[in-house]
Amino acid sequence: MDALILLIPLALGLGCLGLAGFLWALGSHQYDDLDGAAARILFDDDQPERPAPP
């Protein structure tokens, strides 16, 4: 019974920590460009390797 009493504040604390992390991510503009990351994977930015001149 004593362990159950300690688990409730622990669960509430972890929930508040997760909410604070989510609000921090919103405030620091982590979710601004969702479409750009999805389209960026389609473009190949790598240059083809050229053999070194002799």
mmCIF entry with sequence, helices, sheets and N, C-alpha, C, O atoms, coordinates in Angstrom:
data_MODEL
# 
_entry.id   MODEL 
# 
_entity.id                         1 
_entity.type                       polymer 
_entity.pdbx_number_of_molecules   1 
# 
_entity_poly.entity_id                      1 
_entity_poly.type                           'polypeptide(L)' 
_entity_poly.nstd_linkage                   no 
_entity_poly.nstd_monomer                   no 
_entity_poly.pdbx_seq_one_letter_code       MDALILLIPLALGLGCLGLAGFLWALGSHQYDDLDGAAARILFDDDQPERPAPP 
_entity_poly.pdbx_seq_one_letter_code_can   MDALILLIPLALGLGCLGLAGFLWALGSHQYDDLDGAAARILFDDDQPERPAPP 
_entity_poly.pdbx_strand_id                 A 
# 
loop_
_entity_poly_seq.entity_id 
_entity_poly_seq.num 
_entity_poly_seq.mon_id 
_entity_poly_seq.hetero 
1 1  MET n 
1 2  ASP n 
1 3  ALA n 
1 4  LEU n 
1 5  ILE n 
1 6  LEU n 
1 7  LEU n 
1 8  ILE n 
1 9  PRO n 
1 10 LEU n 
1 11 ALA n 
1 12 LEU n 
1 13 GLY n 
1 14 LEU n 
1 15 GLY n 
1 16 CYS n 
1 17 LEU n 
1 18 GLY n 
1 19 LEU n 
1 20 ALA n 
1 21 GLY n 
1 22 PHE n 
1 23 LEU n 
1 24 TRP n 
1 25 ALA n 
1 26 LEU n 
1 27 GLY n 
1 28 SER n 
1 29 HIS n 
1 30 GLN n 
1 31 TYR n 
1 32 ASP n 
1 33 ASP n 
1 34 LEU n 
1 35 ASP n 
1 36 GLY n 
1 37 ALA n 
1 38 ALA n 
1 39 ALA n 
1 40 ARG n 
1 41 ILE n 
1 42 LEU n 
1 43 PHE n 
1 44 ASP n 
1 45 ASP n 
1 46 ASP n 
1 47 GLN n 
1 48 PRO n 
1 49 GLU n 
1 50 ARG n 
1 51 PRO n 
1 52 ALA n 
1 53 PRO n 
1 54 PRO n 
# 
_struct_asym.id          A 
_struct_asym.entity_id   1 
# 
loop_
_struct_conf.conf_type_id 
_struct_conf.id 
_struct_conf.pdbx_PDB_helix_id 
_struct_conf.beg_label_comp_id 
_struct_conf.beg_label_asym_id 
_struct_conf.beg_label_seq_id 
_struct_conf.pdbx_beg_PDB_ins_code 
_struct_conf.end_label_comp_id 
_struct_conf.end_label_asym_id 
_struct_conf.end_label_seq_id 
_struct_conf.pdbx_end_PDB_ins_code 
_struct_conf.beg_auth_comp_id 
_struct_conf.beg_auth_asym_id 
_struct_conf.beg_auth_seq_id 
_struct_conf.end_auth_comp_id 
_struct_conf.end_auth_asym_id 
_struct_conf.end_auth_seq_id 
_struct_conf.pdbx_PDB_helix_class 
_struct_conf.details 
_struct_conf.pdbx_PDB_helix_length 
HELX_P HELX_P1 AA1 ASP A 2  ? GLY A 27 ? ASP A 2  GLY A 27 1 ? 26 
HELX_P HELX_P2 AA2 LEU A 34 ? ARG A 40 ? LEU A 34 ARG A 40 1 ? 7  
# 
_struct_conf_type.id          HELX_P 
_struct_conf_type.criteria    ? 
_struct_conf_type.reference   ? 
# 
loop_
_atom_site.group_PDB 
_atom_site.id 
_atom_site.type_symbol 
_atom_site.label_atom_id 
_atom_site.label_alt_id 
_atom_site.label_comp_id 
_atom_site.label_asym_id 
_atom_site.label_entity_id 
_atom_site.label_seq_id 
_atom_site.pdbx_PDB_ins_code 
_atom_site.Cartn_x 
_atom_site.Cartn_y 
_atom_site.Cartn_z 
_atom_site.occupancy 
_atom_site.B_iso_or_equiv 
_atom_site.pdbx_formal_charge 
_atom_site.auth_seq_id 
_atom_site.auth_comp_id 
_atom_site.auth_asym_id 
_atom_site.auth_atom_id 
_atom_site.pdbx_PDB_model_num 
ATOM 1   N N  . MET A 1 1  ? 0.824  -1.203 0.000   1.00 0.00 ? 1  MET A N  1 
ATOM 2   C CA . MET A 1 1  ? 0.000  0.000  0.000   1.00 0.00 ? 1  MET A CA 1 
ATOM 3   C C  . MET A 1 1  ? 0.862  1.260  0.000   1.00 0.00 ? 1  MET A C  1 
ATOM 4   O O  . MET A 1 1  ? 0.511  2.265  -0.618  1.00 0.00 ? 1  MET A O  1 
ATOM 5   N N  . ASP A 1 2  ? 1.994  1.194  0.700   1.00 0.00 ? 2  ASP A N  1 
ATOM 6   C CA . ASP A 1 2  ? 2.859  2.367  0.755   1.00 0.00 ? 2  ASP A CA 1 
ATOM 7   C C  . ASP A 1 2  ? 3.497  2.658  -0.598  1.00 0.00 ? 2  ASP A C  1 
ATOM 8   O O  . ASP A 1 2  ? 3.719  3.816  -0.950  1.00 0.00 ? 2  ASP A O  1 
ATOM 9   N N  . ALA A 1 3  ? 3.794  1.588  -1.363  1.00 0.00 ? 3  ALA A N  1 
ATOM 10  C CA . ALA A 1 3  ? 4.394  1.788  -2.675  1.00 0.00 ? 3  ALA A CA 1 
ATOM 11  C C  . ALA A 1 3  ? 3.406  2.467  -3.623  1.00 0.00 ? 3  ALA A C  1 
ATOM 12  O O  . ALA A 1 3  ? 3.805  3.267  -4.468  1.00 0.00 ? 3  ALA A O  1 
ATOM 13  N N  . LEU A 1 4  ? 2.125  2.150  -3.484  1.00 0.00 ? 4  LEU A N  1 
ATOM 14  C CA . LEU A 1 4  ? 1.108  2.761  -4.328  1.00 0.00 ? 4  LEU A CA 1 
ATOM 15  C C  . LEU A 1 4  ? 1.008  4.255  -4.057  1.00 0.00 ? 4  LEU A C  1 
ATOM 16  O O  . LEU A 1 4  ? 0.789  5.041  -4.980  1.00 0.00 ? 4  LEU A O  1 
ATOM 17  N N  . ILE A 1 5  ? 1.165  4.647  -2.817  1.00 0.00 ? 5  ILE A N  1 
ATOM 18  C CA . ILE A 1 5  ? 1.091  6.066  -2.450  1.00 0.00 ? 5  ILE A CA 1 
ATOM 19  C C  . ILE A 1 5  ? 2.268  6.826  -3.067  1.00 0.00 ? 5  ILE A C  1 
ATOM 20  O O  . ILE A 1 5  ? 2.134  8.004  -3.399  1.00 0.00 ? 5  ILE A O  1 
ATOM 21  N N  . LEU A 1 6  ? 3.410  6.170  -3.222  1.00 0.00 ? 6  LEU A N  1 
ATOM 22  C CA . LEU A 1 6  ? 4.572  6.825  -3.815  1.00 0.00 ? 6  LEU A CA 1 
ATOM 23  C C  . LEU A 1 6  ? 4.507  6.845  -5.338  1.00 0.00 ? 6  LEU A C  1 
ATOM 24  O O  . LEU A 1 6  ? 5.104  7.720  -5.966  1.00 0.00 ? 6  LEU A O  1 
ATOM 25  N N  . LEU A 1 7  ? 3.800  5.907  -5.937  1.00 0.00 ? 7  LEU A N  1 
ATOM 26  C CA . LEU A 1 7  ? 3.734  5.841  -7.389  1.00 0.00 ? 7  LEU A CA 1 
ATOM 27  C C  . LEU A 1 7  ? 2.853  6.936  -7.989  1.00 0.00 ? 7  LEU A C  1 
ATOM 28  O O  . LEU A 1 7  ? 3.105  7.381  -9.108  1.00 0.00 ? 7  LEU A O  1 
ATOM 29  N N  . ILE A 1 8  ? 1.843  7.366  -7.274  1.00 0.00 ? 8  ILE A N  1 
ATOM 30  C CA . ILE A 1 8  ? 0.941  8.403  -7.796  1.00 0.00 ? 8  ILE A CA 1 
ATOM 31  C C  . ILE A 1 8  ? 1.673  9.724  -7.995  1.00 0.00 ? 8  ILE A C  1 
ATOM 32  O O  . ILE A 1 8  ? 1.563  10.300 -9.077  1.00 0.00 ? 8  ILE A O  1 
ATOM 33  N N  . PRO A 1 9  ? 2.418  10.240 -7.011  1.00 0.00 ? 9  PRO A N  1 
ATOM 34  C CA . PRO A 1 9  ? 3.158  11.480 -7.269  1.00 0.00 ? 9  PRO A CA 1 
ATOM 35  C C  . PRO A 1 9  ? 4.256  11.303 -8.328  1.00 0.00 ? 9  PRO A C  1 
ATOM 36  O O  . PRO A 1 9  ? 4.552  12.232 -9.080  1.00 0.00 ? 9  PRO A O  1 
ATOM 37  N N  . LEU A 1 10 ? 4.853  10.116 -8.383  1.00 0.00 ? 10 LEU A N  1 
ATOM 38  C CA . LEU A 1 10 ? 5.865  9.860  -9.395  1.00 0.00 ? 10 LEU A CA 1 
ATOM 39  C C  . LEU A 1 10 ? 5.250  9.906  -10.794 1.00 0.00 ? 10 LEU A C  1 
ATOM 40  O O  . LEU A 1 10 ? 5.834  10.492 -11.705 1.00 0.00 ? 10 LEU A O  1 
ATOM 41  N N  . ALA A 1 11 ? 4.092  9.303  -10.970 1.00 0.00 ? 11 ALA A N  1 
ATOM 42  C CA . ALA A 1 11 ? 3.418  9.328  -12.268 1.00 0.00 ? 11 ALA A CA 1 
ATOM 43  C C  . ALA A 1 11 ? 2.993  10.749 -12.636 1.00 0.00 ? 11 ALA A C  1 
ATOM 44  O O  . ALA A 1 11 ? 3.116  11.149 -13.794 1.00 0.00 ? 11 ALA A O  1 
ATOM 45  N N  . LEU A 1 12 ? 2.504  11.501 -11.682 1.00 0.00 ? 12 LEU A N  1 
ATOM 46  C CA . LEU A 1 12 ? 2.121  12.888 -11.952 1.00 0.00 ? 12 LEU A CA 1 
ATOM 47  C C  . LEU A 1 12 ? 3.343  13.735 -12.295 1.00 0.00 ? 12 LEU A C  1 
ATOM 48  O O  . LEU A 1 12 ? 3.273  14.593 -13.174 1.00 0.00 ? 12 LEU A O  1 
ATOM 49  N N  . GLY A 1 13 ? 4.449  13.503 -11.616 1.00 0.00 ? 13 GLY A N  1 
ATOM 50  C CA . GLY A 1 13 ? 5.676  14.242 -11.895 1.00 0.00 ? 13 GLY A CA 1 
ATOM 51  C C  . GLY A 1 13 ? 6.204  13.941 -13.289 1.00 0.00 ? 13 GLY A C  1 
ATOM 52  O O  . GLY A 1 13 ? 6.614  14.854 -14.006 1.00 0.00 ? 13 GLY A O  1 
ATOM 53  N N  . LEU A 1 14 ? 6.200  12.669 -13.681 1.00 0.00 ? 14 LEU A N  1 
ATOM 54  C CA . LEU A 1 14 ? 6.660  12.313 -15.019 1.00 0.00 ? 14 LEU A CA 1 
ATOM 55  C C  . LEU A 1 14 ? 5.735  12.864 -16.092 1.00 0.00 ? 14 LEU A C  1 
ATOM 56  O O  . LEU A 1 14 ? 6.198  13.269 -17.159 1.00 0.00 ? 14 LEU A O  1 
ATOM 57  N N  . GLY A 1 15 ? 4.438  12.885 -15.828 1.00 0.00 ? 15 GLY A N  1 
ATOM 58  C CA . GLY A 1 15 ? 3.492  13.480 -16.770 1.00 0.00 ? 15 GLY A CA 1 
ATOM 59  C C  . GLY A 1 15 ? 3.728  14.970 -16.937 1.00 0.00 ? 15 GLY A C  1 
ATOM 60  O O  . GLY A 1 15 ? 3.681  15.487 -18.053 1.00 0.00 ? 15 GLY A O  1 
ATOM 61  N N  . CYS A 1 16 ? 3.978  15.656 -15.845 1.00 0.00 ? 16 CYS A N  1 
ATOM 62  C CA . CYS A 1 16 ? 4.267  17.093 -15.912 1.00 0.00 ? 16 CYS A CA 1 
ATOM 63  C C  . CYS A 1 16 ? 5.588  17.352 -16.620 1.00 0.00 ? 16 CYS A C  1 
ATOM 64  O O  . CYS A 1 16 ? 5.720  18.339 -17.344 1.00 0.00 ? 16 CYS A O  1 
ATOM 65  N N  . LEU A 1 17 ? 6.573  16.470 -16.419 1.00 0.00 ? 17 LEU A N  1 
ATOM 66  C CA . LEU A 1 17 ? 7.853  16.606 -17.108 1.00 0.00 ? 17 LEU A CA 1 
ATOM 67  C C  . LEU A 1 17 ? 7.685  16.430 -18.618 1.00 0.00 ? 17 LEU A C  1 
ATOM 68  O O  . LEU A 1 17 ? 8.293  17.161 -19.400 1.00 0.00 ? 17 LEU A O  1 
ATOM 69  N N  . GLY A 1 18 ? 6.868  15.469 -19.023 1.00 0.00 ? 18 GLY A N  1 
ATOM 70  C CA . GLY A 1 18 ? 6.594  15.280 -20.445 1.00 0.00 ? 18 GLY A CA 1 
ATOM 71  C C  . GLY A 1 18 ? 5.849  16.459 -21.038 1.00 0.00 ? 18 GLY A C  1 
ATOM 72  O O  . GLY A 1 18 ? 6.142  16.877 -22.158 1.00 0.00 ? 18 GLY A O  1 
ATOM 73  N N  . LEU A 1 19 ? 4.899  16.994 -20.308 1.00 0.00 ? 19 LEU A N  1 
ATOM 74  C CA . LEU A 1 19 ? 4.161  18.170 -20.775 1.00 0.00 ? 19 LEU A CA 1 
ATOM 75  C C  . LEU A 1 19 ? 5.082  19.379 -20.889 1.00 0.00 ? 19 LEU A C  1 
ATOM 76  O O  . LEU A 1 19 ? 4.978  20.150 -21.843 1.00 0.00 ? 19 LEU A O  1 
ATOM 77  N N  . ALA A 1 20 ? 5.965  19.545 -19.942 1.00 0.00 ? 20 ALA A N  1 
ATOM 78  C CA . ALA A 1 20 ? 6.918  20.665 -19.995 1.00 0.00 ? 20 ALA A CA 1 
ATOM 79  C C  . ALA A 1 20 ? 7.842  20.511 -21.192 1.00 0.00 ? 20 ALA A C  1 
ATOM 80  O O  . ALA A 1 20 ? 8.156  21.502 -21.852 1.00 0.00 ? 20 ALA A O  1 
ATOM 81  N N  . GLY A 1 21 ? 8.283  19.301 -21.485 1.00 0.00 ? 21 GLY A N  1 
ATOM 82  C CA . GLY A 1 21 ? 9.130  19.078 -22.656 1.00 0.00 ? 21 GLY A CA 1 
ATOM 83  C C  . GLY A 1 21 ? 8.400  19.381 -23.944 1.00 0.00 ? 21 GLY A C  1 
ATOM 84  O O  . GLY A 1 21 ? 8.979  19.962 -24.862 1.00 0.00 ? 21 GLY A O  1 
ATOM 85  N N  . PHE A 1 22 ? 7.144  19.000 -24.028 1.00 0.00 ? 22 PHE A N  1 
ATOM 86  C CA . PHE A 1 22 ? 6.353  19.289 -25.217 1.00 0.00 ? 22 PHE A CA 1 
ATOM 87  C C  . PHE A 1 22 ? 6.141  20.792 -25.382 1.00 0.00 ? 22 PHE A C  1 
ATOM 88  O O  . PHE A 1 22 ? 6.245  21.309 -26.494 1.00 0.00 ? 22 PHE A O  1 
ATOM 89  N N  . LEU A 1 23 ? 5.850  21.486 -24.310 1.00 0.00 ? 23 LEU A N  1 
ATOM 90  C CA . LEU A 1 23 ? 5.655  22.932 -24.389 1.00 0.00 ? 23 LEU A CA 1 
ATOM 91  C C  . LEU A 1 23 ? 6.957  23.643 -24.740 1.00 0.00 ? 23 LEU A C  1 
ATOM 92  O O  . LEU A 1 23 ? 6.935  24.651 -25.446 1.00 0.00 ? 23 LEU A O  1 
ATOM 93  N N  . TRP A 1 24 ? 8.098  23.132 -24.255 1.00 0.00 ? 24 TRP A N  1 
ATOM 94  C CA . TRP A 1 24 ? 9.386  23.692 -24.635 1.00 0.00 ? 24 TRP A CA 1 
ATOM 95  C C  . TRP A 1 24 ? 9.618  23.514 -26.135 1.00 0.00 ? 24 TRP A C  1 
ATOM 96  O O  . TRP A 1 24 ? 10.096 24.432 -26.800 1.00 0.00 ? 24 TRP A O  1 
ATOM 97  N N  . ALA A 1 25 ? 9.283  22.342 -26.669 1.00 0.00 ? 25 ALA A N  1 
ATOM 98  C CA . ALA A 1 25 ? 9.470  22.086 -28.100 1.00 0.00 ? 25 ALA A CA 1 
ATOM 99  C C  . ALA A 1 25 ? 8.587  23.006 -28.928 1.00 0.00 ? 25 ALA A C  1 
ATOM 100 O O  . ALA A 1 25 ? 9.014  23.484 -29.979 1.00 0.00 ? 25 ALA A O  1 
ATOM 101 N N  . LEU A 1 26 ? 7.392  23.258 -28.486 1.00 0.00 ? 26 LEU A N  1 
ATOM 102 C CA . LEU A 1 26 ? 6.525  24.205 -29.199 1.00 0.00 ? 26 LEU A CA 1 
ATOM 103 C C  . LEU A 1 26 ? 7.091  25.613 -29.142 1.00 0.00 ? 26 LEU A C  1 
ATOM 104 O O  . LEU A 1 26 ? 7.070  26.334 -30.140 1.00 0.00 ? 26 LEU A O  1 
ATOM 105 N N  . GLY A 1 27 ? 7.593  26.006 -27.988 1.00 0.00 ? 27 GLY A N  1 
ATOM 106 C CA . GLY A 1 27 ? 8.129  27.358 -27.825 1.00 0.00 ? 27 GLY A CA 1 
ATOM 107 C C  . GLY A 1 27 ? 9.412  27.591 -28.589 1.00 0.00 ? 27 GLY A C  1 
ATOM 108 O O  . GLY A 1 27 ? 9.703  28.725 -28.969 1.00 0.00 ? 27 GLY A O  1 
ATOM 109 N N  . SER A 1 28 ? 10.199 26.528 -28.827 1.00 0.00 ? 28 SER A N  1 
ATOM 110 C CA . SER A 1 28 ? 11.466 26.697 -29.545 1.00 0.00 ? 28 SER A CA 1 
ATOM 111 C C  . SER A 1 28 ? 11.315 26.367 -31.028 1.00 0.00 ? 28 SER A C  1 
ATOM 112 O O  . SER A 1 28 ? 12.310 26.143 -31.717 1.00 0.00 ? 28 SER A O  1 
ATOM 113 N N  . HIS A 1 29 ? 10.084 26.336 -31.519 1.00 0.00 ? 29 HIS A N  1 
ATOM 114 C CA . HIS A 1 29 ? 9.760  26.186 -32.942 1.00 0.00 ? 29 HIS A CA 1 
ATOM 115 C C  . HIS A 1 29 ? 10.277 24.876 -33.535 1.00 0.00 ? 29 HIS A C  1 
ATOM 116 O O  . HIS A 1 29 ? 10.774 24.866 -34.661 1.00 0.00 ? 29 HIS A O  1 
ATOM 117 N N  . GLN A 1 30 ? 10.169 23.780 -32.799 1.00 0.00 ? 30 GLN A N  1 
ATOM 118 C CA . GLN A 1 30 ? 10.613 22.486 -33.295 1.00 0.00 ? 30 GLN A CA 1 
ATOM 119 C C  . GLN A 1 30 ? 9.661  21.927 -34.349 1.00 0.00 ? 30 GLN A C  1 
ATOM 120 O O  . GLN A 1 30 ? 10.061 21.094 -35.163 1.00 0.00 ? 30 GLN A O  1 
ATOM 121 N N  . TYR A 1 31 ? 8.410  22.375 -34.342 1.00 0.00 ? 31 TYR A N  1 
ATOM 122 C CA . TYR A 1 31 ? 7.399  21.812 -35.236 1.00 0.00 ? 31 TYR A CA 1 
ATOM 123 C C  . TYR A 1 31 ? 7.022  22.767 -36.369 1.00 0.00 ? 31 TYR A C  1 
ATOM 124 O O  . TYR A 1 31 ? 5.928  22.652 -36.921 1.00 0.00 ? 31 TYR A O  1 
ATOM 125 N N  . ASP A 1 32 ? 7.887  23.693 -36.724 1.00 0.00 ? 32 ASP A N  1 
ATOM 126 C CA . ASP A 1 32 ? 7.522  24.697 -37.721 1.00 0.00 ? 32 ASP A CA 1 
ATOM 127 C C  . ASP A 1 32 ? 7.488  24.152 -39.148 1.00 0.00 ? 32 ASP A C  1 
ATOM 128 O O  . ASP A 1 32 ? 6.551  24.453 -39.888 1.00 0.00 ? 32 ASP A O  1 
ATOM 129 N N  . ASP A 1 33 ? 8.468  23.369 -39.553 1.00 0.00 ? 33 ASP A N  1 
ATOM 130 C CA . ASP A 1 33 ? 8.590  22.951 -40.947 1.00 0.00 ? 33 ASP A CA 1 
ATOM 131 C C  . ASP A 1 33 ? 8.467  21.439 -41.068 1.00 0.00 ? 33 ASP A C  1 
ATOM 132 O O  . ASP A 1 33 ? 9.468  20.747 -41.254 1.00 0.00 ? 33 ASP A O  1 
ATOM 133 N N  . LEU A 1 34 ? 7.252  20.924 -40.965 1.00 0.00 ? 34 LEU A N  1 
ATOM 134 C CA . LEU A 1 34 ? 7.043  19.484 -41.049 1.00 0.00 ? 34 LEU A CA 1 
ATOM 135 C C  . LEU A 1 34 ? 7.093  18.991 -42.492 1.00 0.00 ? 34 LEU A C  1 
ATOM 136 O O  . LEU A 1 34 ? 7.542  17.873 -42.744 1.00 0.00 ? 34 LEU A O  1 
ATOM 137 N N  . ASP A 1 35 ? 6.638  19.807 -43.440 1.00 0.00 ? 35 ASP A N  1 
ATOM 138 C CA . ASP A 1 35 ? 6.628  19.388 -44.847 1.00 0.00 ? 35 ASP A CA 1 
ATOM 139 C C  . ASP A 1 35 ? 8.012  19.444 -45.465 1.00 0.00 ? 35 ASP A C  1 
ATOM 140 O O  . ASP A 1 35 ? 8.321  18.650 -46.354 1.00 0.00 ? 35 ASP A O  1 
ATOM 141 N N  . GLY A 1 36 ? 8.844  20.356 -45.017 1.00 0.00 ? 36 GLY A N  1 
ATOM 142 C CA . GLY A 1 36 ? 10.185 20.481 -45.577 1.00 0.00 ? 36 GLY A CA 1 
ATOM 143 C C  . GLY A 1 36 ? 11.026 19.241 -45.333 1.00 0.00 ? 36 GLY A C  1 
ATOM 144 O O  . GLY A 1 36 ? 11.749 18.800 -46.227 1.00 0.00 ? 36 GLY A O  1 
ATOM 145 N N  . ALA A 1 37 ? 10.942 18.674 -44.144 1.00 0.00 ? 37 ALA A N  1 
ATOM 146 C CA . ALA A 1 37 ? 11.718 17.473 -43.847 1.00 0.00 ? 37 ALA A CA 1 
ATOM 147 C C  . ALA A 1 37 ? 11.214 16.285 -44.654 1.00 0.00 ? 37 ALA A C  1 
ATOM 148 O O  . ALA A 1 37 ? 12.001 15.424 -45.047 1.00 0.00 ? 37 ALA A O  1 
ATOM 149 N N  . ALA A 1 38 ? 9.931  16.231 -44.899 1.00 0.00 ? 38 ALA A N  1 
ATOM 150 C CA . ALA A 1 38 ? 9.377  15.124 -45.683 1.00 0.00 ? 38 ALA A CA 1 
ATOM 151 C C  . ALA A 1 38 ? 9.805  15.228 -47.146 1.00 0.00 ? 38 ALA A C  1 
ATOM 152 O O  . ALA A 1 38 ? 10.033 14.200 -47.784 1.00 0.00 ? 38 ALA A O  1 
ATOM 153 N N  . ALA A 1 39 ? 9.918  16.419 -47.686 1.00 0.00 ? 39 ALA A N  1 
ATOM 154 C CA . ALA A 1 39 ? 10.306 16.591 -49.087 1.00 0.00 ? 39 ALA A CA 1 
ATOM 155 C C  . ALA A 1 39 ? 11.817 16.537 -49.274 1.00 0.00 ? 39 ALA A C  1 
ATOM 156 O O  . ALA A 1 39 ? 12.297 16.200 -50.356 1.00 0.00 ? 39 ALA A O  1 
ATOM 157 N N  . ARG A 1 40 ? 12.571 16.865 -48.227 1.00 0.00 ? 40 ARG A N  1 
ATOM 158 C CA . ARG A 1 40 ? 14.027 16.920 -48.323 1.00 0.00 ? 40 ARG A CA 1 
ATOM 159 C C  . ARG A 1 40 ? 14.635 15.538 -48.582 1.00 0.00 ? 40 ARG A C  1 
ATOM 160 O O  . ARG A 1 40 ? 15.716 15.437 -49.163 1.00 0.00 ? 40 ARG A O  1 
ATOM 161 N N  . ILE A 1 41 ? 13.955 14.485 -48.159 1.00 0.00 ? 41 ILE A N  1 
ATOM 162 C CA . ILE A 1 41 ? 14.479 13.141 -48.354 1.00 0.00 ? 41 ILE A CA 1 
ATOM 163 C C  . ILE A 1 41 ? 14.460 12.742 -49.827 1.00 0.00 ? 41 ILE A C  1 
ATOM 164 O O  . ILE A 1 41 ? 15.183 11.829 -50.226 1.00 0.00 ? 41 ILE A O  1 
ATOM 165 N N  . LEU A 1 42 ? 13.647 13.410 -50.637 1.00 0.00 ? 42 LEU A N  1 
ATOM 166 C CA . LEU A 1 42 ? 13.512 13.053 -52.046 1.00 0.00 ? 42 LEU A CA 1 
ATOM 167 C C  . LEU A 1 42 ? 14.648 13.584 -52.910 1.00 0.00 ? 42 LEU A C  1 
ATOM 168 O O  . LEU A 1 42 ? 14.847 13.092 -54.021 1.00 0.00 ? 42 LEU A O  1 
ATOM 169 N N  . PHE A 1 43 ? 15.389 14.559 -52.437 1.00 0.00 ? 43 PHE A N  1 
ATOM 170 C CA . PHE A 1 43 ? 16.435 15.184 -53.232 1.00 0.00 ? 43 PHE A CA 1 
ATOM 171 C C  . PHE A 1 43 ? 17.788 14.598 -52.889 1.00 0.00 ? 43 PHE A C  1 
ATOM 172 O O  . PHE A 1 43 ? 18.118 14.409 -51.719 1.00 0.00 ? 43 PHE A O  1 
ATOM 173 N N  . ASP A 1 44 ? 18.571 14.310 -53.924 1.00 0.00 ? 44 ASP A N  1 
ATOM 174 C CA . ASP A 1 44 ? 19.892 13.738 -53.743 1.00 0.00 ? 44 ASP A CA 1 
ATOM 175 C C  . ASP A 1 44 ? 20.921 14.856 -53.810 1.00 0.00 ? 44 ASP A C  1 
ATOM 176 O O  . ASP A 1 44 ? 21.166 15.408 -54.883 1.00 0.00 ? 44 ASP A O  1 
ATOM 177 N N  . ASP A 1 45 ? 21.515 15.191 -52.696 1.00 0.00 ? 45 ASP A N  1 
ATOM 178 C CA . ASP A 1 45 ? 22.494 16.271 -52.641 1.00 0.00 ? 45 ASP A CA 1 
ATOM 179 C C  . ASP A 1 45 ? 23.923 15.780 -52.818 1.00 0.00 ? 45 ASP A C  1 
ATOM 180 O O  . ASP A 1 45 ? 24.839 16.593 -52.943 1.00 0.00 ? 45 ASP A O  1 
ATOM 181 N N  . ASP A 1 46 ? 24.133 14.487 -52.830 1.00 0.00 ? 46 ASP A N  1 
ATOM 182 C CA . ASP A 1 46 ? 25.476 13.950 -52.937 1.00 0.00 ? 46 ASP A CA 1 
ATOM 183 C C  . ASP A 1 46 ? 26.025 14.158 -54.342 1.00 0.00 ? 46 ASP A C  1 
ATOM 184 O O  . ASP A 1 46 ? 25.327 13.945 -55.334 1.00 0.00 ? 46 ASP A O  1 
ATOM 185 N N  . GLN A 1 47 ? 27.254 14.567 -54.411 1.00 0.00 ? 47 GLN A N  1 
ATOM 186 C CA . GLN A 1 47 ? 27.938 14.724 -55.691 1.00 0.00 ? 47 GLN A CA 1 
ATOM 187 C C  . GLN A 1 47 ? 28.549 13.381 -56.077 1.00 0.00 ? 47 GLN A C  1 
ATOM 188 O O  . GLN A 1 47 ? 29.062 12.671 -55.212 1.00 0.00 ? 47 GLN A O  1 
ATOM 189 N N  . PRO A 1 48 ? 28.506 13.021 -57.355 1.00 0.00 ? 48 PRO A N  1 
ATOM 190 C CA . PRO A 1 48 ? 29.146 11.757 -57.754 1.00 0.00 ? 48 PRO A CA 1 
ATOM 191 C C  . PRO A 1 48 ? 30.658 11.846 -57.571 1.00 0.00 ? 48 PRO A C  1 
ATOM 192 O O  . PRO A 1 48 ? 31.268 12.886 -57.816 1.00 0.00 ? 48 PRO A O  1 
ATOM 193 N N  . GLU A 1 49 ? 31.239 10.753 -57.144 1.00 0.00 ? 49 GLU A N  1 
ATOM 194 C CA . GLU A 1 49 ? 32.685 10.748 -56.918 1.00 0.00 ? 49 GLU A CA 1 
ATOM 195 C C  . GLU A 1 49 ? 33.416 10.718 -58.254 1.00 0.00 ? 49 GLU A C  1 
ATOM 196 O O  . GLU A 1 49 ? 33.092 9.920  -59.132 1.00 0.00 ? 49 GLU A O  1 
ATOM 197 N N  . ARG A 1 50 ? 34.393 11.585 -58.396 1.00 0.00 ? 50 ARG A N  1 
ATOM 198 C CA . ARG A 1 50 ? 35.199 11.656 -59.605 1.00 0.00 ? 50 ARG A CA 1 
ATOM 199 C C  . ARG A 1 50 ? 36.571 11.056 -59.295 1.00 0.00 ? 50 ARG A C  1 
ATOM 200 O O  . ARG A 1 50 ? 37.107 11.256 -58.204 1.00 0.00 ? 50 ARG A O  1 
ATOM 201 N N  . PRO A 1 51 ? 37.125 10.337 -60.232 1.00 0.00 ? 51 PRO A N  1 
ATOM 202 C CA . PRO A 1 51 ? 38.457 9.776  -59.980 1.00 0.00 ? 51 PRO A CA 1 
ATOM 203 C C  . PRO A 1 51 ? 39.499 10.897 -59.876 1.00 0.00 ? 51 PRO A C  1 
ATOM 204 O O  . PRO A 1 51 ? 39.397 11.916 -60.560 1.00 0.00 ? 51 PRO A O  1 
ATOM 205 N N  . ALA A 1 52 ? 40.475 10.701 -59.034 1.00 0.00 ? 52 ALA A N  1 
ATOM 206 C CA . ALA A 1 52 ? 41.522 11.701 -58.863 1.00 0.00 ? 52 ALA A CA 1 
ATOM 207 C C  . ALA A 1 52 ? 42.375 11.781 -60.118 1.00 0.00 ? 52 ALA A C  1 
ATOM 208 O O  . ALA A 1 52 ? 42.689 10.747 -60.707 1.00 0.00 ? 52 ALA A O  1 
ATOM 209 N N  . PRO A 1 53 ? 42.757 12.976 -60.540 1.00 0.00 ? 53 PRO A N  1 
ATOM 210 C CA . PRO A 1 53 ? 43.594 13.108 -61.746 1.00 0.00 ? 53 PRO A CA 1 
ATOM 211 C C  . PRO A 1 53 ? 44.969 12.483 -61.505 1.00 0.00 ? 53 PRO A C  1 
ATOM 212 O O  . PRO A 1 53 ? 45.490 12.545 -60.391 1.00 0.00 ? 53 PRO A O  1 
ATOM 213 N N  . PRO A 1 54 ? 45.561 11.881 -62.541 1.00 0.00 ? 54 PRO A N  1 
ATOM 214 C CA . PRO A 1 54 ? 46.864 11.216 -62.364 1.00 0.00 ? 54 PRO A CA 1 
ATOM 215 C C  . PRO A 1 54 ? 47.992 12.179 -62.155 1.00 0.00 ? 54 PRO A C  1 
ATOM 216 O O  . PRO A 1 54 ? 49.139 11.762 -61.993 1.00 0.00 ? 54 PRO A O  1 
# 
